[in-house]
Amino acid sequence: MSNAQPIQAFSATVRKIDINPYVQVPDGIVRKLQQDAKKVKGPIPVKGTLQGESFSATVVRFRGMWRLYLNTAMRHAASVEVGDKVRMGVRFDNTPRTVPAPRKFTLALSKNKRAKEAFQKLAPSRQKEILRYLNGLKRPETLERNIEKVIQFLQGEKVQGLVAVTRAR
């Protein structure tokens, strides 16, 4: 895992908040990550290791604590469960984290100025959520049907059957 920033190592116990397993990131390491990221608030993209297994994730502040959530793939790769004490290593990851837009979605936006402007005004995390949803669709007809629904949503219309991207925040 090469990068200009050194790995910040720590040990932590895997805990759970609501349904989400996480480790608390020590304040000193958060300060170093913020320094490397040149920011004092907001999520911090990181690369790291969990029990020696590599991962890419984001350190976030939630309910007053800096946390690194451990998704199922990360926990399975490292063979860890809630309650386990783990070895972690993290460093700031300056690699852009972009999600490509399906060509058909880009084309649909180019034909609908209102929807395109609405999409561009969405928070980057919300844009990624929509793009990940569309990219996860397997059949071309399902993609086309859901692009139509997303366009309707972006125009302010109520859309049935598009829960993943239209749920209330």
C-alpha positions as CSV (number, residue, x, y, z in Angstrom):
1,M,0.0,0.0,0.0
2,S,2.3,2.8,-1.2
3,N,1.4,6.4,-0.9
4,A,3.2,9.6,0.3
5,Q,1.4,9.4,3.7
6,P,2.6,7.0,6.3
7,I,0.3,4.4,7.8
8,Q,-1.2,5.3,11.1
9,A,-1.5,2.1,13.2
10,F,-3.8,1.4,16.1
11,S,-5.8,-1.3,17.8
12,A,-9.5,-1.2,18.4
13,T,-12.5,-3.3,19.4
14,V,-15.1,-3.9,16.7
15,R,-18.3,-2.4,18.1
16,K,-21.8,-1.9,16.6
17,I,-24.0,1.2,16.4
18,D,-27.5,0.5,15.2
19,I,-26.8,-2.3,12.7
20,N,-23.3,-1.1,11.6
21,P,-20.1,-2.6,12.8
22,Y,-17.3,0.0,13.3
23,V,-14.0,0.8,15.0
24,Q,-13.4,4.1,16.8
25,V,-10.5,6.0,15.3
26,P,-8.3,7.6,17.9
27,D,-8.3,11.4,18.0
28,G,-4.6,11.7,17.3
29,I,-4.9,9.6,14.2
30,V,-8.0,11.6,13.1
31,R,-6.0,14.9,13.5
32,K,-3.2,13.4,11.4
33,L,-5.6,12.3,8.7
34,Q,-7.3,15.8,8.7
35,Q,-3.8,17.4,8.4
36,D,-2.9,15.1,5.5
37,A,-6.4,15.8,3.9
38,K,-6.0,19.5,4.5
39,K,-9.4,19.7,6.2
40,V,-10.8,20.0,9.7
41,K,-14.3,18.6,9.2
42,G,-16.2,16.2,7.0
43,P,-15.5,12.6,5.9
44,I,-11.9,11.5,5.3
45,P,-11.2,8.9,2.6
46,V,-8.7,6.4,3.7
47,K,-6.9,3.3,2.6
48,G,-5.7,0.8,5.2
49,T,-5.4,-2.6,6.6
50,L,-7.7,-4.6,8.9
51,Q,-5.8,-7.6,10.4
52,G,-3.4,-7.2,7.4
53,E,-6.1,-7.2,4.8
54,S,-6.3,-4.1,2.5
55,F,-9.4,-1.9,2.2
56,S,-10.6,1.4,1.0
57,A,-13.2,3.3,3.2
58,T,-14.1,6.6,4.8
59,V,-13.6,7.8,8.3
60,V,-16.7,9.7,9.4
61,R,-17.9,11.5,12.5
62,F,-21.2,10.2,13.8
63,R,-22.9,10.8,17.1
64,G,-19.8,12.6,18.5
65,M,-17.3,9.9,17.5
66,W,-14.9,9.4,14.6
67,R,-15.7,5.9,13.2
68,L,-14.5,3.7,10.5
69,Y,-17.4,1.4,9.5
70,L,-16.4,-2.2,8.6
71,N,-18.6,-3.5,5.8
72,T,-19.3,-7.2,5.4
73,A,-16.6,-7.7,2.7
74,M,-14.0,-6.1,5.0
75,R,-15.0,-8.2,8.0
76,H,-15.1,-11.4,6.0
77,A,-11.7,-10.8,4.4
78,A,-10.1,-10.2,7.8
79,S,-12.2,-12.9,9.6
80,V,-13.4,-10.5,12.3
81,E,-16.7,-10.1,14.1
82,V,-18.3,-7.6,16.5
83,G,-16.4,-7.8,19.8
84,D,-13.0,-8.7,18.3
85,K,-9.9,-6.7,19.1
86,V,-8.3,-5.8,15.7
87,R,-5.1,-4.3,14.3
88,M,-5.8,-1.4,12.0
89,G,-3.7,0.8,9.8
90,V,-5.0,3.9,7.9
91,R,-3.7,6.7,5.8
92,F,-5.4,9.5,3.9
93,D,-6.4,8.4,0.4
94,N,-6.2,11.3,-2.1
95,T,-7.4,9.1,-5.0
96,P,-10.5,10.6,-6.5
97,R,-13.6,8.4,-5.8
98,T,-15.8,8.7,-8.7
99,V,-18.6,6.5,-9.9
100,P,-19.0,6.5,-13.7
101,A,-22.4,7.4,-15.1
102,P,-24.0,4.9,-17.5
103,R,-23.9,6.3,-21.0
104,K,-27.6,6.1,-21.4
105,F,-28.1,8.1,-18.2
106,T,-25.7,10.8,-19.4
107,L,-27.6,10.9,-22.7
108,A,-30.9,11.2,-20.9
109,L,-29.6,14.1,-18.8
110,S,-28.3,15.9,-21.9
111,K,-31.8,15.8,-23.3
112,N,-33.4,17.2,-20.1
113,K,-32.0,20.5,-18.8
114,R,-34.2,20.5,-15.7
115,A,-33.2,17.0,-14.6
116,K,-29.5,17.7,-15.4
117,E,-29.5,20.8,-13.3
118,A,-31.3,19.0,-10.5
119,F,-28.7,16.2,-10.6
120,Q,-25.8,18.6,-10.5
121,K,-27.3,20.4,-7.5
122,L,-27.4,17.1,-5.5
123,A,-24.8,16.4,-2.9
124,P,-21.9,14.3,-4.3
125,S,-22.9,11.5,-2.0
126,R,-26.4,11.5,-3.4
127,Q,-25.1,11.6,-7.0
128,K,-22.9,8.6,-6.2
129,E,-25.9,6.8,-4.7
130,I,-27.9,7.2,-7.8
131,L,-25.0,6.2,-10.1
132,R,-24.2,3.1,-8.1
133,Y,-27.9,2.1,-8.2
134,L,-28.0,2.5,-12.0
135,N,-24.6,0.8,-12.5
136,G,-25.9,-2.2,-10.4
137,L,-28.7,-2.9,-12.8
138,K,-28.1,-6.0,-15.0
139,R,-30.6,-5.9,-17.8
140,P,-30.7,-3.1,-20.4
141,E,-34.5,-2.8,-20.2
142,T,-34.3,-2.5,-16.4
143,L,-31.6,0.2,-16.7
144,E,-33.8,2.1,-19.3
145,R,-36.9,1.9,-17.1
146,N,-35.0,3.1,-14.0
147,I,-33.3,5.9,-15.9
148,E,-36.8,7.2,-16.7
149,K,-37.8,7.0,-13.1
150,V,-34.6,8.8,-12.0
151,I,-35.3,11.6,-14.5
152,Q,-38.9,11.9,-13.2
153,F,-37.5,12.1,-9.6
154,L,-35.0,14.8,-10.7
155,Q,-37.9,16.8,-12.2
156,G,-39.6,16.7,-8.8
157,E,-42.2,14.1,-9.6
158,K,-43.2,11.3,-7.2
159,V,-41.9,8.0,-8.4
160,Q,-43.1,4.6,-7.3
161,G,-40.7,1.7,-7.2
162,L,-37.4,3.7,-6.9
163,V,-36.9,3.4,-3.1
164,A,-33.1,3.2,-3.2
165,V,-32.6,6.7,-4.5
166,T,-35.8,8.5,-3.5
167,R,-36.2,7.6,0.1
168,A,-36.6,10.5,2.5
169,R,-33.5,11.9,4.1
